[in-house]
Amino acid sequence: MYQSRSLKVLTRVIGMLVVLLLTPVAAHAGVPTLTFTNGWVGEYSSAINQPVNMYAFDNGTPDLNIKAVTISQNSSTNQFELQGNDIPVTVTVDFINGSRQTVQGAVN
């Protein structure tokens, strides 16, 4: 009797897990992020100009001591909203010494 009851409980648990795994998940609001651990920082004055004064994240001249740069966006889904100009994003710079700087920006 104990074995039969355990088998029923196990069967129900497996059934619930299968249902949960097969149920589609609805898209929901989120904060998608993209992190760069290697790269360069450059300056430009307008969208038609090429960047100038390019600097490596770390071990360049001058040494910016950047460990990583993360771009994130408040989104109505869990994906970046890619359409349009001047899309608002948050840029977070993590430095080698453990400090962090966050600024608001826009992507063209």
C-alpha positions as CSV (number, residue, x, y, z in Angstrom):
1,M,0.0,0.0,0.0
2,Y,2.8,2.4,0.8
3,Q,4.5,1.6,-2.5
4,S,1.3,2.2,-4.4
5,R,0.7,5.6,-2.7
6,S,4.3,6.7,-3.4
7,L,3.9,5.7,-7.0
8,K,0.8,7.8,-7.4
9,V,2.4,10.9,-5.8
10,L,5.5,10.4,-8.0
11,T,3.3,10.1,-11.1
12,R,1.4,13.3,-10.2
13,V,4.6,15.2,-9.6
14,I,6.1,14.1,-12.9
15,G,2.8,15.0,-14.6
16,M,2.9,18.5,-13.2
17,L,6.5,19.0,-14.2
18,V,5.7,17.9,-17.8
19,V,2.8,20.4,-17.9
20,L,5.0,23.2,-16.6
21,L,7.7,22.5,-19.1
22,L,5.3,22.4,-22.0
23,T,3.4,25.5,-21.1
24,P,4.5,28.5,-23.2
25,V,5.9,31.4,-21.2
26,A,4.4,34.8,-22.0
27,A,6.7,37.6,-22.8
28,H,7.1,40.0,-19.9
29,A,8.8,43.3,-19.2
30,G,12.5,43.0,-18.3
31,V,15.9,44.6,-18.5
32,P,17.9,43.0,-21.3
33,T,21.7,43.6,-20.9
34,L,24.8,43.3,-23.1
35,T,28.2,43.2,-21.5
36,F,31.5,43.9,-23.2
37,T,34.7,42.8,-21.5
38,N,37.1,43.9,-24.3
39,G,36.8,46.9,-26.5
40,W,37.6,50.5,-27.2
41,V,36.1,53.9,-26.3
42,G,36.1,56.6,-28.9
43,E,34.9,60.2,-29.3
44,Y,32.8,61.6,-32.1
45,S,31.1,64.9,-32.7
46,S,28.2,63.7,-35.0
47,A,26.8,60.6,-36.4
48,I,28.4,61.2,-39.8
49,N,32.0,61.4,-38.5
50,Q,34.3,58.5,-37.7
51,P,35.4,58.0,-34.1
52,V,38.6,59.7,-33.1
53,N,40.8,59.3,-30.0
54,M,40.2,55.6,-29.6
55,Y,41.2,54.1,-26.2
56,A,41.3,50.4,-25.2
57,F,39.4,49.4,-22.1
58,D,42.5,48.2,-20.3
59,N,46.3,48.1,-20.8
60,G,46.1,50.9,-23.4
61,T,47.7,54.3,-23.5
62,P,46.2,56.0,-21.5
63,D,45.1,53.0,-19.4
64,L,41.3,53.4,-18.7
65,N,41.3,50.5,-16.3
66,I,37.9,49.4,-17.5
67,K,36.9,45.8,-16.6
68,A,33.6,45.7,-18.4
69,V,30.9,48.0,-20.0
70,T,27.3,46.9,-19.8
71,I,24.5,48.4,-21.8
72,S,20.9,47.8,-20.5
73,Q,17.5,49.0,-21.4
74,N,14.1,49.0,-19.7
75,S,12.0,47.1,-22.1
76,S,8.3,46.2,-22.5
77,T,9.6,42.7,-23.4
78,N,12.7,40.8,-22.3
79,Q,14.5,41.9,-25.5
80,F,16.2,45.1,-26.6
81,E,13.9,47.4,-28.5
82,L,15.9,48.0,-31.7
83,Q,13.7,50.2,-33.8
84,G,14.1,54.0,-34.0
85,N,16.7,56.5,-33.2
86,D,18.0,57.7,-29.8
87,I,16.8,54.6,-28.0
88,P,17.4,55.3,-24.2
89,V,19.8,52.9,-22.5
90,T,21.8,52.8,-19.3
91,V,25.6,52.4,-19.6
92,T,27.4,50.9,-16.6
93,V,31.2,50.9,-16.5
94,D,32.9,48.5,-14.1
95,F,36.5,49.5,-13.3
96,I,39.4,47.2,-12.4
97,N,39.5,48.6,-8.9
98,G,35.9,47.5,-8.2
99,S,34.3,50.9,-8.6
100,R,31.3,51.4,-10.9
101,Q,29.9,54.4,-12.9
102,T,26.4,54.4,-14.4
103,V,25.1,57.0,-16.9
104,Q,22.0,57.4,-19.0
105,G,22.6,57.4,-22.8
106,A,21.0,56.8,-26.2
107,V,21.8,54.5,-29.0
108,N,21.3,55.6,-32.6
